[in-house]
Amino acid sequence: MSSLKGKTLFISGASRGIGKAIAIRAARDGANIVIAAKTAEENPKLPGTVFTAAKEIEEAGGKVLPCIVDIRHEEQVQEAIAKAVAIFGGLDILVNNASAISLTGTVDTPMKRYDLMHQINGRGTFLCSHVALPHLLKSENPHILNLSPPLNIEEKWFSPHVAYTVAKYNMSLFAFGMAGEFRGRVGVNCLWPRTVIATAAVQNLLGGDALVQASRKPEIMGDAAHWILTQPKTVTGNFFVDDEVMAKAGKTDLSEYAVVPGASLVPDFFV
């Protein structure tokens, strides 16, 4: 299978950045996209809303169901997935993309921020998977894709921002476990970028314009996710990295994805 035509994808956090790039790539095949995100109104620091993303996805060729969803709330996730199944007739793919980040040490991480990261990254991923799986199991070739890193248990990835690392690794641990639990029935994998990706979080929280200019565009993650999601469900339990996936897809010249052509790219965390 090389196309997602007619497939229904539920993507958390798809109003901008990597989630939106995955949605637009699937839409080019003629997929049905459920955007589950919180942003209903424009924010100067966070461009894009559920509704502006829906317009772009429709223009790319997909059918779209925009849903205002905070994945910390079980009833909102249940309602959005039930609506998706009612409108599109089922669910084929879940992309757990929504995430929260705070690169702070233990003393400097307020419990409010700790709770936010763990409620969205870990609990939110588990919740979306929990609600989606009864429907995914009815699909011919179902997949869950978590946007989370390889499980590199090295001190250097933990000590600078232990709360964030543990929250993010929770997503990877859930994929690792669910791959075994649903082996042969649902493909469950992770995807992570080799380099920093130009997103609002990078712009606002990590490094501003200088880091954005040393980043790749979200489209590389959209293309890499597309390859994974068009594989048989027996492809499971993998911690994929975007450039390695593109090589599997037969593409080794990745220059088109650079924000600034020829710029020296900054590696991402965890790789």
Kinemage of the C-alpha trace (Angstrom):
@kinemage 1
@onewidth
@group {chain A} dominant
@subgroup {mainchain}
@vectorlist {calphas} color= white
{ca met a 1} P 0.000 0.000 0.000
{ca ser a 2} L 1.460 3.358 -0.992
{ca ser a 3} L -1.549 5.626 -0.545
{ca leu a 4} L -3.750 6.762 2.328
{ca lys a 5} L -6.696 7.456 0.045
{ca gly a 6} L -9.943 6.917 1.915
{ca lys a 7} L -8.157 6.234 5.215
{ca thr a 8} L -9.265 8.105 8.328
{ca leu a 9} L -6.572 9.658 10.534
{ca phe a 10} L -7.062 11.133 13.999
{ca ile a 11} L -4.153 13.515 14.672
{ca ser a 12} L -3.704 15.298 17.987
{ca gly a 13} L -2.146 18.744 17.894
{ca ala a 14} L -2.605 19.059 14.140
{ca ser a 15} L -3.402 22.761 13.972
{ca arg a 16} L 0.237 23.631 13.223
{ca gly a 17} L 3.772 22.297 12.869
{ca ile a 18} L 4.519 18.604 12.516
{ca gly a 19} L 0.942 17.470 13.104
{ca lys a 20} L -0.324 19.698 10.327
{ca ala a 21} L 2.454 18.554 7.977
{ca ile a 22} L 1.448 14.914 8.540
{ca ala a 23} L -2.182 15.844 7.904
{ca ile a 24} L -1.448 17.721 4.683
{ca arg a 25} L 0.678 14.882 3.306
{ca ala a 26} L -2.123 12.404 3.991
{ca ala a 27} L -4.655 14.812 2.508
{ca arg a 28} L -2.753 14.825 -0.781
{ca asp a 29} L -3.696 11.142 -1.068
{ca gly a 30} L -7.364 11.919 -0.412
{ca ala a 31} L -7.453 10.853 3.251
{ca asn a 32} L -9.985 11.849 5.874
{ca ile a 33} L -8.337 13.919 8.604
{ca val a 34} L -9.634 14.528 12.108
{ca ile a 35} L -7.813 17.516 13.624
{ca ala a 36} L -7.919 17.259 17.408
{ca ala a 37} L -6.405 20.421 18.886
{ca lys a 38} L -7.142 23.159 21.417
{ca thr a 39} L -6.525 26.285 19.348
{ca ala a 40} L -9.805 27.810 18.235
{ca glu a 41} L -8.647 31.439 18.046
{ca glu a 42} L -5.508 33.040 16.637
{ca asn a 43} L -2.587 33.679 18.985
{ca pro a 44} L 0.206 35.999 17.798
{ca lys a 45} L 2.845 33.619 19.200
{ca leu a 46} L 1.135 30.469 17.910
{ca pro a 47} L -0.016 31.008 14.320
{ca gly a 48} L -2.784 28.769 13.067
{ca thr a 49} L -5.984 27.335 14.481
{ca val a 50} L -7.982 24.156 14.028
{ca phe a 51} L -10.012 25.984 11.387
{ca thr a 52} L -7.140 27.530 9.396
{ca ala a 53} L -5.435 24.123 9.370
{ca ala a 54} L -8.674 22.525 8.163
{ca lys a 55} L -8.764 24.922 5.217
{ca glu a 56} L -5.183 24.037 4.213
{ca ile a 57} L -5.891 20.326 4.522
{ca glu a 58} L -9.008 20.613 2.386
{ca glu a 59} L -7.058 22.561 -0.232
{ca ala a 60} L -4.512 19.709 -0.275
{ca gly a 61} L -7.273 17.258 -1.207
{ca gly a 62} L -8.464 15.780 2.067
{ca lys a 63} L -11.774 15.646 3.879
{ca val a 64} L -11.515 17.289 7.291
{ca leu a 65} L -13.280 17.144 10.628
{ca pro a 66} L -11.935 19.924 12.887
{ca cys a 67} L -12.494 19.181 16.582
{ca ile a 68} L -11.672 21.413 19.522
{ca val a 69} L -10.125 18.869 21.864
{ca asp a 70} L -7.998 19.090 24.987
{ca ile a 71} L -6.579 15.571 25.217
{ca arg a 72} L -6.325 15.903 28.996
{ca his a 73} L -10.093 15.429 29.125
{ca glu a 74} L -11.428 11.932 28.484
{ca glu a 75} L -14.929 13.002 27.479
{ca gln a 76} L -13.571 15.357 24.797
{ca val a 77} L -11.440 12.615 23.248
{ca gln a 78} L -14.330 10.136 23.368
{ca glu a 79} L -16.685 12.625 21.742
{ca ala a 80} L -14.248 13.527 18.946
{ca ile a 81} L -13.439 9.900 18.077
{ca ala a 82} L -17.108 8.906 18.186
{ca lys a 83} L -17.924 11.786 15.838
{ca ala a 84} L -15.108 10.784 13.485
{ca val a 85} L -16.327 7.192 13.325
{ca ala a 86} L -19.910 8.326 12.734
{ca ile a 87} L -18.928 10.673 9.896
{ca phe a 88} L -16.195 8.675 8.168
{ca gly a 89} L -17.355 5.154 8.993
{ca gly a 90} L -14.354 4.056 11.029
{ca leu a 91} L -10.829 4.867 12.123
{ca asp a 92} L -7.605 3.618 10.539
{ca ile a 93} L -4.763 5.648 12.021
{ca leu a 94} L -4.019 7.478 15.262
{ca val a 95} L -1.164 9.983 15.337
{ca asn a 96} L -0.219 11.044 18.872
{ca asn a 97} L 1.495 14.321 18.105
{ca ala a 98} L 0.290 16.718 20.829
{ca ser a 99} L 3.027 17.506 23.321
{ca ala a 100} L 4.161 20.017 25.945
{ca ile a 101} L 7.750 21.012 26.637
{ca ser a 102} L 9.718 22.776 29.369
{ca leu a 103} L 13.507 22.450 29.256
{ca thr a 104} L 13.969 23.197 32.934
{ca gly a 105} L 15.792 21.458 35.740
{ca thr a 106} L 14.137 19.855 38.734
{ca val a 107} L 14.207 22.920 40.995
{ca asp a 108} L 13.054 25.242 38.218
{ca thr a 109} L 10.117 23.134 37.000
{ca pro a 110} L 6.866 24.271 38.660
{ca met a 111} L 4.483 21.415 39.431
{ca lys a 112} L 1.891 23.068 37.198
{ca arg a 113} L 4.275 22.689 34.257
{ca tyr a 114} L 5.226 19.147 35.317
{ca asp a 115} L 1.555 18.198 35.415
{ca leu a 116} L 0.913 19.757 31.998
{ca met a 117} L 3.743 17.795 30.355
{ca his a 118} L 2.740 14.491 31.915
{ca gln a 119} L -0.981 14.983 31.311
{ca ile a 120} L -0.476 15.764 27.618
{ca asn a 121} L 2.584 13.743 26.624
{ca gly a 122} L 2.053 10.556 28.595
{ca arg a 123} L -1.539 10.427 29.777
{ca gly a 124} L -2.905 12.096 26.640
{ca thr a 125} L -1.141 9.579 24.405
{ca phe a 126} L -2.451 6.676 26.471
{ca leu a 127} L -5.967 8.145 26.545
{ca cys a 128} L -6.162 8.683 22.779
{ca ser a 129} L -4.829 5.161 22.191
{ca his a 130} L -7.239 3.676 24.737
{ca val a 131} L -10.267 5.300 23.086
{ca ala a 132} L -9.126 4.749 19.491
{ca leu a 133} L -8.053 1.107 19.694
{ca pro a 134} L -11.502 -0.544 19.675
{ca his a 135} L -12.094 1.215 16.350
{ca leu a 136} L -8.579 0.689 14.986
{ca leu a 137} L -8.900 -3.047 15.573
{ca lys a 138} L -11.735 -3.099 13.028
{ca ser a 139} L -9.534 -1.540 10.331
{ca glu a 140} L -7.760 -3.579 7.665
{ca asn a 141} L -4.341 -1.982 8.225
{ca pro a 142} L -4.408 0.110 11.415
{ca his a 143} L -1.521 2.123 12.802
{ca ile a 144} L -0.629 4.187 15.854
{ca leu a 145} L 2.257 6.611 15.410
{ca asn a 146} L 3.693 8.472 18.407
{ca leu a 147} L 5.858 11.526 17.787
{ca ser a 148} L 8.402 10.581 20.411
{ca pro a 149} L 12.087 9.659 20.620
{ca pro a 150} L 14.117 6.467 20.672
{ca leu a 151} L 14.585 5.146 24.203
{ca asn a 152} L 18.208 6.156 24.661
{ca ile a 153} L 18.731 5.660 28.401
{ca glu a 154} L 21.711 7.958 28.735
{ca glu a 155} L 22.218 10.426 31.556
{ca lys a 156} L 22.874 13.317 29.166
{ca trp a 157} L 19.284 13.184 27.913
{ca phe a 158} L 17.816 13.239 31.432
{ca ser a 159} L 19.899 15.479 33.659
{ca pro a 160} L 19.272 18.883 31.975
{ca his a 161} L 15.437 18.532 31.914
{ca val a 162} L 14.415 15.350 33.697
{ca ala a 163} L 10.683 16.162 33.913
{ca tyr a 164} L 10.398 16.757 30.154
{ca thr a 165} L 12.511 13.743 29.211
{ca val a 166} L 10.470 11.373 31.374
{ca ala a 167} L 7.207 12.827 30.022
{ca lys a 168} L 8.381 12.404 26.442
{ca tyr a 169} L 9.811 8.930 27.017
{ca asn a 170} L 6.421 7.889 28.386
{ca met a 171} L 5.075 8.235 24.843
{ca ser a 172} L 7.813 5.949 23.553
{ca leu a 173} L 7.278 3.429 26.348
{ca phe a 174} L 3.580 3.231 25.536
{ca ala a 175} L 4.394 2.558 21.876
{ca phe a 176} L 6.948 -0.091 22.860
{ca gly a 177} L 4.431 -1.895 25.061
{ca met a 178} L 1.448 -1.561 22.750
{ca ala a 179} L 3.476 -2.846 19.801
{ca gly a 180} L 3.837 -6.110 21.675
{ca glu a 181} L 0.306 -6.116 23.022
{ca phe a 182} L -1.266 -5.644 19.581
{ca arg a 183} L 1.379 -7.326 17.411
{ca gly a 184} L -0.162 -8.619 14.184
{ca arg a 185} L -3.268 -6.501 14.698
{ca val a 186} L -2.048 -2.872 14.888
{ca gly a 187} L 1.247 -1.365 13.804
{ca val a 188} L 2.553 0.827 16.647
{ca asn a 189} L 5.666 2.910 16.053
{ca cys a 190} L 7.470 6.111 17.021
{ca leu a 191} L 8.928 8.818 14.793
{ca trp a 192} L 11.509 11.436 15.782
{ca pro a 193} L 13.557 14.004 13.815
{ca arg a 194} L 17.307 13.836 13.351
{ca thr a 195} L 17.534 17.622 13.373
{ca val a 196} L 15.558 20.404 14.964
{ca ile a 197} L 12.286 21.037 13.115
{ca ala a 198} L 11.059 24.595 12.553
{ca thr a 199} L 7.948 24.777 14.744
{ca ala a 200} L 6.326 27.362 16.994
{ca ala a 201} L 7.910 25.692 20.031
{ca val a 202} L 11.375 26.110 18.522
{ca gln a 203} L 10.629 29.718 17.656
{ca asn a 204} L 9.120 30.695 21.001
{ca leu a 205} L 10.707 28.446 23.607
{ca leu a 206} L 13.997 27.065 22.386
{ca gly a 207} L 16.057 29.343 20.185
{ca gly a 208} L 14.148 31.934 18.165
{ca asp a 209} L 15.037 32.819 14.587
{ca ala a 210} L 18.640 31.599 14.825
{ca leu a 211} L 17.579 28.045 15.659
{ca val a 212} L 14.766 28.078 13.114
{ca gln a 213} L 17.289 28.924 10.405
{ca ala a 214} L 19.355 25.882 11.432
{ca ser a 215} L 16.319 23.588 11.240
{ca arg a 216} L 14.453 21.469 8.738
{ca lys a 217} L 10.880 22.104 7.680
{ca pro a 218} L 8.042 20.040 9.191
{ca glu a 219} L 7.414 18.541 5.761
{ca ile a 220} L 10.184 15.973 6.266
{ca met a 221} L 8.215 14.569 9.185
{ca gly a 222} L 5.063 14.568 7.088
{ca asp a 223} L 6.775 12.565 4.358
{ca ala a 224} L 8.419 10.179 6.823
{ca ala a 225} L 5.130 9.583 8.637
{ca his a 226} L 3.436 8.880 5.299
{ca trp a 227} L 5.920 6.100 4.551
{ca ile a 228} L 5.399 4.500 7.956
{ca leu a 229} L 1.616 4.712 7.779
{ca thr a 230} L 1.492 3.086 4.352
{ca gln a 231} L 3.443 0.041 5.526
{ca pro a 232} L 1.732 -3.219 6.542
{ca lys a 233} L 0.590 -3.335 10.165
{ca thr a 234} L 3.281 -5.968 10.759
{ca val a 235} L 5.817 -3.117 10.666
{ca thr a 236} L 5.680 -2.376 14.381
{ca gly a 237} L 7.727 -1.647 17.494
{ca asn a 238} L 10.164 0.675 15.727
{ca phe a 239} L 11.765 3.904 16.895
{ca phe a 240} L 12.068 5.549 13.498
{ca val a 241} L 14.189 8.639 12.778
{ca asp a 242} L 13.081 10.820 9.890
{ca asp a 243} L 16.204 10.725 7.695
{ca glu a 244} L 16.479 6.938 8.066
{ca val a 245} L 12.850 6.585 7.000
{ca met a 246} L 13.407 8.780 3.967
{ca ala a 247} L 16.362 6.579 2.981
{ca lys a 248} L 14.064 3.536 3.207
{ca ala a 249} L 11.665 5.433 0.957
{ca gly a 250} L 14.494 5.930 -1.550
{ca lys a 251} L 15.232 9.586 -0.839
{ca thr a 252} L 18.699 10.536 0.402
{ca asp a 253} L 18.935 14.133 -0.855
{ca leu a 254} L 17.116 16.015 1.912
{ca ser a 255} L 18.269 19.500 0.945
{ca glu a 256} L 14.744 20.603 0.020
{ca tyr a 257} L 13.711 20.312 3.671
{ca ala a 258} L 16.252 22.821 5.019
{ca val a 259} L 14.735 26.132 6.116
{ca val a 260} L 17.899 27.848 4.858
{ca pro a 261} L 19.524 25.967 1.945
{ca gly a 262} L 23.039 24.862 2.819
{ca ala a 263} L 22.791 25.856 6.486
{ca ser a 264} L 24.477 23.736 9.153
{ca leu a 265} L 21.655 21.849 10.867
{ca val a 266} L 21.321 21.483 14.631
{ca pro a 267} L 20.686 17.935 15.916
{ca asp a 268} L 17.540 17.336 17.932
{ca phe a 269} L 17.410 15.871 21.450
{ca phe a 270} L 17.674 12.131 22.082
{ca val a 271} L 19.512 11.185 18.846
